[in-house]
Amino acid sequence: MRTVSPTRLSIGNDVTIVQAQSSRFRQALKWFIGAIVTVCETAVRYQYDAP
């Protein structure tokens, strides 16, 4: 039992670290997609507004 619990603990820590990284990555991805959409909308508006 003494050898099993530390490995379980380290696996649990790894999982939480991976989850934190993935949530941070999702936030960055959302921001990145939002920036691309904003740039595309601005480009389309500029094309329509151009004479």
N, CA, C and O atoms as a Maestro MAE file, in Angstrom:
{
 s_m_m2io_version
 :::
 2.0.0
}

f_m_ct {
 s_m_title
 :::
 protein
 m_atom[204] {
  # First column is atom index #
  i_m_mmod_type
  r_m_x_coord
  r_m_y_coord
  r_m_z_coord
  i_m_residue_number
  s_m_chain_name
  s_m_pdb_residue_name
  s_m_pdb_atom_name
  i_m_atomic_number
  :::
  1 25 0.849 -1.207 0.000 1 A "MET " " N  " 7
  2 3 0.000 0.000 0.000 1 A "MET " " CA " 6
  3 2 0.884 1.256 0.000 1 A "MET " " C  " 6
  4 15 0.538 2.264 -0.616 1 A "MET " " O  " 8
  5 25 2.030 1.186 0.698 2 A "ARG " " N  " 7
  6 3 2.880 2.386 0.770 2 A "ARG " " CA " 6
  7 2 3.444 2.748 -0.606 2 A "ARG " " C  " 6
  8 15 3.664 3.923 -0.900 2 A "ARG " " O  " 8
  9 25 3.676 1.742 -1.442 3 A "THR " " N  " 7
  10 3 4.228 2.040 -2.767 3 A "THR " " CA " 6
  11 2 3.138 2.503 -3.727 3 A "THR " " C  " 6
  12 15 3.426 3.211 -4.692 3 A "THR " " O  " 8
  13 25 1.887 2.112 -3.473 4 A "VAL " " N  " 7
  14 3 0.796 2.457 -4.396 4 A "VAL " " CA " 6
  15 2 0.344 3.901 -4.209 4 A "VAL " " C  " 6
  16 15 0.111 4.604 -5.193 4 A "VAL " " O  " 8
  17 25 0.215 4.352 -2.965 5 A "SER " " N  " 7
  18 3 -0.348 5.692 -2.742 5 A "SER " " CA " 6
  19 2 0.509 6.823 -3.315 5 A "SER " " C  " 6
  20 15 -0.067 7.759 -3.869 5 A "SER " " O  " 8
  21 25 1.838 6.806 -3.224 6 A "PRO " " N  " 7
  22 3 2.595 7.921 -3.812 6 A "PRO " " CA " 6
  23 2 2.416 7.988 -5.334 6 A "PRO " " C  " 6
  24 15 2.333 9.081 -5.894 6 A "PRO " " O  " 8
  25 25 2.356 6.845 -6.000 7 A "THR " " N  " 7
  26 3 2.175 6.878 -7.449 7 A "THR " " CA " 6
  27 2 0.800 7.432 -7.783 7 A "THR " " C  " 6
  28 15 0.658 8.209 -8.726 7 A "THR " " O  " 8
  29 25 -0.212 7.041 -7.023 8 A "ARG " " N  " 7
  30 3 -1.554 7.589 -7.266 8 A "ARG " " CA " 6
  31 2 -1.538 9.104 -7.063 8 A "ARG " " C  " 6
  32 15 -2.137 9.850 -7.838 8 A "ARG " " O  " 8
  33 25 -0.849 9.548 -6.017 9 A "LEU " " N  " 7
  34 3 -0.782 10.983 -5.727 9 A "LEU " " CA " 6
  35 2 -0.106 11.721 -6.880 9 A "LEU " " C  " 6
  36 15 -0.587 12.767 -7.314 9 A "LEU " " O  " 8
  37 25 1.016 11.175 -7.382 10 A "SER " " N  " 7
  38 3 1.727 11.852 -8.475 10 A "SER " " CA " 6
  39 2 0.864 11.852 -9.733 10 A "SER " " C  " 6
  40 15 0.848 12.843 -10.464 10 A "SER " " O  " 8
  41 25 0.145 10.759 -9.999 11 A "ILE " " N  " 7
  42 3 -0.731 10.721 -11.176 11 A "ILE " " CA " 6
  43 2 -1.829 11.772 -11.030 11 A "ILE " " C  " 6
  44 15 -2.163 12.465 -11.991 11 A "ILE " " O  " 8
  45 25 -2.389 11.888 -9.821 12 A "GLY " " N  " 7
  46 3 -3.425 12.899 -9.599 12 A "GLY " " CA " 6
  47 2 -2.885 14.302 -9.824 12 A "GLY " " C  " 6
  48 15 -3.563 15.140 -10.418 12 A "GLY " " O  " 8
  49 25 -1.668 14.566 -9.353 13 A "ASN " " N  " 7
  50 3 -1.068 15.883 -9.560 13 A "ASN " " CA " 6
  51 2 -0.842 16.139 -11.036 13 A "ASN " " C  " 6
  52 15 -1.090 17.243 -11.521 13 A "ASN " " O  " 8
  53 25 -0.372 15.123 -11.761 14 A "ASP " " N  " 7
  54 3 -0.151 15.281 -13.204 14 A "ASP " " CA " 6
  55 2 -1.467 15.607 -13.893 14 A "ASP " " C  " 6
  56 15 -1.506 16.465 -14.775 14 A "ASP " " O  " 8
  57 25 -2.542 14.935 -13.505 15 A "VAL " " N  " 7
  58 3 -3.840 15.166 -14.141 15 A "VAL " " CA " 6
  59 2 -4.300 16.600 -13.902 15 A "VAL " " C  " 6
  60 15 -4.770 17.264 -14.825 15 A "VAL " " O  " 8
  61 25 -4.164 17.082 -12.657 16 A "THR " " N  " 7
  62 3 -4.604 18.454 -12.373 16 A "THR " " CA " 6
  63 2 -3.750 19.452 -13.137 16 A "THR " " C  " 6
  64 15 -4.262 20.461 -13.622 16 A "THR " " O  " 8
  65 25 -2.446 19.182 -13.249 17 A "ILE " " N  " 7
  66 3 -1.567 20.095 -13.991 17 A "ILE " " CA " 6
  67 2 -1.989 20.112 -15.460 17 A "ILE " " C  " 6
  68 15 -2.062 21.177 -16.073 17 A "ILE " " O  " 8
  69 25 -2.264 18.947 -16.018 18 A "VAL " " N  " 7
  70 3 -2.677 18.866 -17.432 18 A "VAL " " CA " 6
  71 2 -4.007 19.592 -17.618 18 A "VAL " " C  " 6
  72 15 -4.192 20.300 -18.608 18 A "VAL " " O  " 8
  73 25 -4.935 19.423 -16.673 19 A "GLN " " N  " 7
  74 3 -6.227 20.104 -16.789 19 A "GLN " " CA " 6
  75 2 -6.040 21.614 -16.747 19 A "GLN " " C  " 6
  76 15 -6.671 22.337 -17.517 19 A "GLN " " O  " 8
  77 25 -5.185 22.093 -15.860 20 A "ALA " " N  " 7
  78 3 -4.939 23.544 -15.769 20 A "ALA " " CA " 6
  79 2 -4.325 24.047 -17.068 20 A "ALA " " C  " 6
  80 15 -4.706 25.107 -17.566 20 A "ALA " " O  " 8
  81 25 -3.375 23.291 -17.621 21 A "GLN " " N  " 7
  82 3 -2.749 23.706 -18.873 21 A "GLN " " CA " 6
  83 2 -3.773 23.709 -19.999 21 A "GLN " " C  " 6
  84 15 -3.770 24.620 -20.826 21 A "GLN " " O  " 8
  85 25 -4.653 22.704 -20.049 22 A "SER " " N  " 7
  86 3 -5.629 22.627 -21.135 22 A "SER " " CA " 6
  87 2 -6.631 23.775 -21.030 22 A "SER " " C  " 6
  88 15 -7.032 24.329 -22.054 22 A "SER " " O  " 8
  89 25 -7.042 24.144 -19.821 23 A "SER " " N  " 7
  90 3 -7.992 25.260 -19.678 23 A "SER " " CA " 6
  91 2 -7.324 26.564 -20.101 23 A "SER " " C  " 6
  92 15 -7.949 27.407 -20.745 23 A "SER " " O  " 8
  93 25 -6.051 26.728 -19.736 24 A "ARG " " N  " 7
  94 3 -5.327 27.931 -20.142 24 A "ARG " " CA " 6
  95 2 -5.180 27.935 -21.663 24 A "ARG " " C  " 6
  96 15 -5.295 28.979 -22.305 24 A "ARG " " O  " 8
  97 25 -4.923 26.748 -22.232 25 A "PHE " " N  " 7
  98 3 -4.783 26.641 -23.687 25 A "PHE " " CA " 6
  99 2 -6.109 26.969 -24.363 25 A "PHE " " C  " 6
  100 15 -6.131 27.626 -25.404 25 A "PHE " " O  " 8
  101 25 -7.219 26.512 -23.772 26 A "ARG " " N  " 7
  102 3 -8.544 26.820 -24.345 26 A "ARG " " CA " 6
  103 2 -8.790 28.328 -24.333 26 A "ARG " " C  " 6
  104 15 -9.302 28.880 -25.307 26 A "ARG " " O  " 8
  105 25 -8.431 28.991 -23.243 27 A "GLN " " N  " 7
  106 3 -8.610 30.445 -23.177 27 A "GLN " " CA " 6
  107 2 -7.792 31.135 -24.261 27 A "GLN " " C  " 6
  108 15 -8.278 32.049 -24.928 27 A "GLN " " O  " 8
  109 25 -6.547 30.694 -24.434 28 A "ALA " " N  " 7
  110 3 -5.695 31.297 -25.463 28 A "ALA " " CA " 6
  111 2 -6.280 31.033 -26.848 28 A "ALA " " C  " 6
  112 15 -6.257 31.905 -27.716 28 A "ALA " " O  " 8
  113 25 -6.805 29.819 -27.047 29 A "LEU " " N  " 7
  114 3 -7.381 29.465 -28.347 29 A "LEU " " CA " 6
  115 2 -8.616 30.319 -28.616 29 A "LEU " " C  " 6
  116 15 -8.799 30.814 -29.728 29 A "LEU " " O  " 8
  117 25 -9.469 30.493 -27.599 30 A "LYS " " N  " 7
  118 3 -10.663 31.338 -27.762 30 A "LYS " " CA " 6
  119 2 -10.265 32.755 -28.139 30 A "LYS " " C  " 6
  120 15 -10.849 33.348 -29.046 30 A "LYS " " O  " 8
  121 25 -9.260 33.308 -27.434 31 A "TRP " " N  " 7
  122 3 -8.799 34.672 -27.715 31 A "TRP " " CA " 6
  123 2 -8.247 34.756 -29.127 31 A "TRP " " C  " 6
  124 15 -8.505 35.721 -29.845 31 A "TRP " " O  " 8
  125 25 -7.472 33.723 -29.531 32 A "PHE " " N  " 7
  126 3 -6.859 33.701 -30.862 32 A "PHE " " CA " 6
  127 2 -7.937 33.668 -31.945 32 A "PHE " " C  " 6
  128 15 -7.860 34.417 -32.919 32 A "PHE " " O  " 8
  129 25 -8.943 32.802 -31.778 33 A "ILE " " N  " 7
  130 3 -10.030 32.706 -32.765 33 A "ILE " " CA " 6
  131 2 -10.799 34.023 -32.806 33 A "ILE " " C  " 6
  132 15 -11.166 34.497 -33.881 33 A "ILE " " O  " 8
  133 25 -11.042 34.610 -31.643 34 A "GLY " " N  " 7
  134 3 -11.745 35.886 -31.597 34 A "GLY " " CA " 6
  135 2 -10.970 36.969 -32.337 34 A "GLY " " C  " 6
  136 15 -11.563 37.792 -33.035 34 A "GLY " " O  " 8
  137 25 -9.651 36.972 -32.189 35 A "ALA " " N  " 7
  138 3 -8.829 37.972 -32.884 35 A "ALA " " CA " 6
  139 2 -8.909 37.764 -34.389 35 A "ALA " " C  " 6
  140 15 -9.021 38.729 -35.146 35 A "ALA " " O  " 8
  141 25 -8.853 36.503 -34.830 36 A "ILE " " N  " 7
  142 3 -8.930 36.215 -36.272 36 A "ILE " " CA " 6
  143 2 -10.285 36.662 -36.821 36 A "ILE " " C  " 6
  144 15 -10.356 37.275 -37.886 36 A "ILE " " O  " 8
  145 25 -11.357 36.354 -36.091 37 A "VAL " " N  " 7
  146 3 -12.694 36.746 -36.547 37 A "VAL " " CA " 6
  147 2 -12.790 38.271 -36.637 37 A "VAL " " C  " 6
  148 15 -13.357 38.806 -37.589 37 A "VAL " " O  " 8
  149 25 -12.236 38.962 -35.646 38 A "THR " " N  " 7
  150 3 -12.277 40.430 -35.659 38 A "THR " " CA " 6
  151 2 -11.521 40.976 -36.859 38 A "THR " " C  " 6
  152 15 -11.987 41.900 -37.526 38 A "THR " " O  " 8
  153 25 -10.354 40.405 -37.135 39 A "VAL " " N  " 7
  154 3 -9.565 40.861 -38.290 39 A "VAL " " CA " 6
  155 2 -10.335 40.613 -39.582 39 A "VAL " " C  " 6
  156 15 -10.372 41.475 -40.460 39 A "VAL " " O  " 8
  157 25 -10.949 39.435 -39.700 40 A "CYS " " N  " 7
  158 3 -11.716 39.121 -40.918 40 A "CYS " " CA " 6
  159 2 -12.886 40.095 -41.071 40 A "CYS " " C  " 6
  160 15 -13.125 40.608 -42.165 40 A "CYS " " O  " 8
  161 25 -13.611 40.352 -39.989 41 A "GLU " " N  " 7
  162 3 -14.747 41.278 -40.068 41 A "GLU " " CA " 6
  163 2 -14.274 42.669 -40.472 41 A "GLU " " C  " 6
  164 15 -14.908 43.335 -41.291 41 A "GLU " " O  " 8
  165 25 -13.156 43.103 -39.892 42 A "THR " " N  " 7
  166 3 -12.617 44.426 -40.231 42 A "THR " " CA " 6
  167 2 -12.224 44.482 -41.703 42 A "THR " " C  " 6
  168 15 -12.481 45.480 -42.378 42 A "THR " " O  " 8
  169 25 -11.604 43.418 -42.201 43 A "ALA " " N  " 7
  170 3 -11.185 43.383 -43.604 43 A "ALA " " CA " 6
  171 2 -12.409 43.423 -44.520 43 A "ALA " " C  " 6
  172 15 -12.409 44.133 -45.526 43 A "ALA " " O  " 8
  173 25 -13.448 42.666 -44.175 44 A "VAL " " N  " 7
  174 3 -14.663 42.644 -45.005 44 A "VAL " " CA " 6
  175 2 -15.319 44.023 -44.996 44 A "VAL " " C  " 6
  176 15 -15.734 44.521 -46.042 44 A "VAL " " O  " 8
  177 25 -15.414 44.637 -43.825 45 A "ARG " " N  " 7
  178 3 -16.023 45.968 -43.734 45 A "ARG " " CA " 6
  179 2 -15.212 46.965 -44.555 45 A "ARG " " C  " 6
  180 15 -15.771 47.813 -45.250 45 A "ARG " " O  " 8
  181 25 -13.900 46.852 -44.467 46 A "TYR " " N  " 7
  182 3 -13.039 47.791 -45.202 46 A "TYR " " CA " 6
  183 2 -13.252 47.607 -46.702 46 A "TYR " " C  " 6
  184 15 -13.289 48.589 -47.444 46 A "TYR " " O  " 8
  185 25 -13.392 46.362 -47.158 47 A "GLN " " N  " 7
  186 3 -13.625 46.108 -48.589 47 A "GLN " " CA " 6
  187 2 -14.973 46.693 -49.021 47 A "GLN " " C  " 6
  188 15 -15.089 47.281 -50.097 47 A "GLN " " O  " 8
  189 25 -16.000 46.521 -48.158 48 A "TYR " " N  " 7
  190 3 -17.326 47.038 -48.521 48 A "TYR " " CA " 6
  191 2 -17.352 48.566 -48.468 48 A "TYR " " C  " 6
  192 15 -18.007 49.212 -49.284 48 A "TYR " " O  " 8
  193 25 -16.630 49.135 -47.497 49 A "ASP " " N  " 7
  194 3 -16.624 50.600 -47.366 49 A "ASP " " CA " 6
  195 2 -15.764 51.257 -48.439 49 A "ASP " " C  " 6
  196 15 -15.987 52.418 -48.782 49 A "ASP " " O  " 8
  197 25 -14.778 50.525 -48.977 50 A "ALA " " N  " 7
  198 3 -13.903 51.120 -49.997 50 A "ALA " " CA " 6
  199 2 -14.715 51.411 -51.256 50 A "ALA " " C  " 6
  200 15 -15.578 50.614 -51.625 50 A "ALA " " O  " 8
  201 25 -14.465 52.500 -51.900 51 A "PRO " " N  " 7
  202 3 -15.224 52.875 -53.097 51 A "PRO " " CA " 6
  203 2 -14.861 51.989 -54.289 51 A "PRO " " C  " 6
  204 15 -15.406 52.167 -55.379 51 A "PRO " " O  " 8
  :::
 }
 m_bond[203] {
  # First column is bond index #
  i_m_from
  i_m_to
  i_m_order
  :::
  1 1 2 1
  2 2 3 1
  3 3 4 2
  4 3 5 1
  5 5 6 1
  6 6 7 1
  7 7 8 2
  8 7 9 1
  9 9 10 1
  10 10 11 1
  11 11 12 2
  12 11 13 1
  13 13 14 1
  14 14 15 1
  15 15 16 2
  16 15 17 1
  17 17 18 1
  18 18 19 1
  19 19 20 2
  20 19 21 1
  21 21 22 1
  22 22 23 1
  23 23 24 2
  24 23 25 1
  25 25 26 1
  26 26 27 1
  27 27 28 2
  28 27 29 1
  29 29 30 1
  30 30 31 1
  31 31 32 2
  32 31 33 1
  33 33 34 1
  34 34 35 1
  35 35 36 2
  36 35 37 1
  37 37 38 1
  38 38 39 1
  39 39 40 2
  40 39 41 1
  41 41 42 1
  42 42 43 1
  43 43 44 2
  44 43 45 1
  45 45 46 1
  46 46 47 1
  47 47 48 2
  48 47 49 1
  49 49 50 1
  50 50 51 1
  51 51 52 2
  52 51 53 1
  53 53 54 1
  54 54 55 1
  55 55 56 2
  56 55 57 1
  57 57 58 1
  58 58 59 1
  59 59 60 2
  60 59 61 1
  61 61 62 1
  62 62 63 1
  63 63 64 2
  64 63 65 1
  65 65 66 1
  66 66 67 1
  67 67 68 2
  68 67 69 1
  69 69 70 1
  70 70 71 1
  71 71 72 2
  72 71 73 1
  73 73 74 1
  74 74 75 1
  75 75 76 2
  76 75 77 1
  77 77 78 1
  78 78 79 1
  79 79 80 2
  80 79 81 1
  81 81 82 1
  82 82 83 1
  83 83 84 2
  84 83 85 1
  85 85 86 1
  86 86 87 1
  87 87 88 2
  88 87 89 1
  89 89 90 1
  90 90 91 1
  91 91 92 2
  92 91 93 1
  93 93 94 1
  94 94 95 1
  95 95 96 2
  96 95 97 1
  97 97 98 1
  98 98 99 1
  99 99 100 2
  100 99 101 1
  101 101 102 1
  102 102 103 1
  103 103 104 2
  104 103 105 1
  105 105 106 1
  106 106 107 1
  107 107 108 2
  108 107 109 1
  109 109 110 1
  110 110 111 1
  111 111 112 2
  112 111 113 1
  113 113 114 1
  114 114 115 1
  115 115 116 2
  116 115 117 1
  117 117 118 1
  118 118 119 1
  119 119 120 2
  120 119 121 1
  121 121 122 1
  122 122 123 1
  123 123 124 2
  124 123 125 1
  125 125 126 1
  126 126 127 1
  127 127 128 2
  128 127 129 1
  129 129 130 1
  130 130 131 1
  131 131 132 2
  132 131 133 1
  133 133 134 1
  134 134 135 1
  135 135 136 2
  136 135 137 1
  137 137 138 1
  138 138 139 1
  139 139 140 2
  140 139 141 1
  141 141 142 1
  142 142 143 1
  143 143 144 2
  144 143 145 1
  145 145 146 1
  146 146 147 1
  147 147 148 2
  148 147 149 1
  149 149 150 1
  150 150 151 1
  151 151 152 2
  152 151 153 1
  153 153 154 1
  154 154 155 1
  155 155 156 2
  156 155 157 1
  157 157 158 1
  158 158 159 1
  159 159 160 2
  160 159 161 1
  161 161 162 1
  162 162 163 1
  163 163 164 2
  164 163 165 1
  165 165 166 1
  166 166 167 1
  167 167 168 2
  168 167 169 1
  169 169 170 1
  170 170 171 1
  171 171 172 2
  172 171 173 1
  173 173 174 1
  174 174 175 1
  175 175 176 2
  176 175 177 1
  177 177 178 1
  178 178 179 1
  179 179 180 2
  180 179 181 1
  181 181 182 1
  182 182 183 1
  183 183 184 2
  184 183 185 1
  185 185 186 1
  186 186 187 1
  187 187 188 2
  188 187 189 1
  189 189 190 1
  190 190 191 1
  191 191 192 2
  192 191 193 1
  193 193 194 1
  194 194 195 1
  195 195 196 2
  196 195 197 1
  197 197 198 1
  198 198 199 1
  199 199 200 2
  200 199 201 1
  201 201 202 1
  202 202 203 1
  203 203 204 2
  :::
 }
}
